[in-house]
Amino acid sequence: MTEASPFRSEAPAYDLVVQQLIPGYTSLARLAVALLAASPRAGQADAAVLVAGCGTGAELLEARAQRPDWRLTAIDPAAAMLAIARERLVGAAGIHWQQATVEQLGALDAFDGAMAVLVLQSLADDGSKLAFLSSLARAVRPGGQVVLVDLMRPEGSPLQSQMEAAWLGYQRASGLAAPDEALAGLSQGLFPIGTARLTALVNAAGFSDPAPVFKALDVEGFLLQRRA
Ligand SMILES: C[S@@+](CC[C@H](N)C(=O)[O-])C[C@H]1O[C@@H](n2cnc3c(N)ncnc32)[C@H](O)[C@@H]1O
């Protein structure tokens, strides 16, 4: 991982920094798994579920706790992140690990559901976001759902400057060193888009309109469903 953004901190520091950065981060994995577990396809026993960009394993730990029957595939291109996830989940059965991007996985109709938490934001909107989303849509079966969580670009709210100040305050209160630098760093190496652009991209990729399920300042979560 590069050092351009605090979302891309060295793997060992990732878990602490991400909690200091994102209000509600510790609930995200629990919510993502609960949403998918309540979906028609992944809700079924022994469902096959993809954790795309598993990082240090937050969603995997939660999936194991809530749905020990799920057959999990955990992928991430970053060896250091995968190594931490594997260590945290040592002894956990039913996880297929692969060091790969979703695009490299090339899976077709293989999963009943998927999660991609804080992944799309790091891809440029130069065809890379669409390639990622299209690969994700092909990987899940028709009707399968994906929980997508990302840093979004704010869309002209009159409260925006208050939101930014609140975010800095949150980070300071969480003990983050140099929150001003951290917030400035968010604009480097990350490519947030607005809801209208996200809707266009997920539609082009083969999903239905994104349904909002989470929002904390500019971090938002959506449920996508692959069109039949
Ligand atoms: C900010 S971390 C999020 C990790 C975890 N999902 C979480 O919520 O803590 C983003 C992860 O996505 C991975 N990643 C980046 N591009 C990817 C891609 N195209 N396919 C799959 N994973 C990717 C990165 O290596 C990184 O580990």
The ligand as an SDF file (V2000), in Angstrom:
LIG
                    3D

 27 29  0  0  0  0  0  0  0  0999 V2000
   -9.3260    0.9130    3.0140 C   0  0  0  0  0  0  0  0  0  0  0  0
   -9.0230   -0.8060    2.8560 S   0  0  0  0  0  0  0  0  0  0  0  0
  -10.5700   -1.5060    3.4610 C   0  0  0  0  0  0  0  0  0  0  0  0
  -10.3630   -2.8580    4.0700 C   0  0  0  0  0  0  0  0  0  0  0  0
  -11.6130   -3.4670    4.7270 C   0  0  0  0  0  0  0  0  0  0  0  0
  -12.6530   -3.7040    3.7540 N   0  0  0  0  0  0  0  0  0  0  0  0
  -12.1250   -2.5750    5.8280 C   0  0  0  0  0  0  0  0  0  0  0  0
  -13.2810   -2.1500    5.7640 O   0  0  0  0  0  0  0  0  0  0  0  0
  -11.3870   -2.3040    6.7610 O   0  0  0  0  0  0  0  0  0  0  0  0
   -9.1950   -1.0850    1.0950 C   0  0  0  0  0  0  0  0  0  0  0  0
   -8.6560   -2.4350    0.6550 C   0  0  0  0  0  0  0  0  0  0  0  0
   -9.0570   -2.6770   -0.6980 O   0  0  0  0  0  0  0  0  0  0  0  0
   -7.9980   -3.3220   -1.3670 C   0  0  0  0  0  0  0  0  0  0  0  0
   -8.1920   -3.1110   -2.8190 N   0  0  0  0  0  0  0  0  0  0  0  0
   -7.8080   -2.0450   -3.5750 C   0  0  0  0  0  0  0  0  0  0  0  0
   -8.1870   -2.2180   -4.8540 N   0  0  0  0  0  0  0  0  0  0  0  0
   -8.8400   -3.4080   -4.9150 C   0  0  0  0  0  0  0  0  0  0  0  0
   -9.4800   -4.1400   -5.9720 C   0  0  0  0  0  0  0  0  0  0  0  0
   -9.4940   -3.6620   -7.2220 N   0  0  0  0  0  0  0  0  0  0  0  0
  -10.0560   -5.3410   -5.6860 N   0  0  0  0  0  0  0  0  0  0  0  0
  -10.0340   -5.8060   -4.4150 C   0  0  0  0  0  0  0  0  0  0  0  0
   -9.4430   -5.1550   -3.3650 N   0  0  0  0  0  0  0  0  0  0  0  0
   -8.8550   -3.9770   -3.6220 C   0  0  0  0  0  0  0  0  0  0  0  0
   -6.7500   -2.6730   -0.7810 C   0  0  0  0  0  0  0  0  0  0  0  0
   -5.5950   -3.4630   -0.9550 O   0  0  0  0  0  0  0  0  0  0  0  0
   -7.1410   -2.5120    0.6860 C   0  0  0  0  0  0  0  0  0  0  0  0
   -6.7210   -3.5860    1.4920 O   0  0  0  0  0  0  0  0  0  0  0  0
  1  2  1  0
  2  3  1  0
  2 10  1  0
  3  4  1  0
  4  5  1  0
  5  6  1  0
  5  7  1  0
  7  8  2  0
  7  9  1  0
 10 11  1  0
 11 12  1  0
 11 26  1  0
 12 13  1  0
 13 14  1  0
 13 24  1  0
 14 15  1  0
 14 23  1  0
 15 16  2  0
 16 17  1  0
 17 18  1  0
 17 23  2  0
 18 19  1  0
 18 20  2  0
 20 21  1  0
 21 22  2  0
 22 23  1  0
 24 25  1  0
 24 26  1  0
 26 27  1  0
M  CHG  2   2   1   9  -1
M  END
$$$$
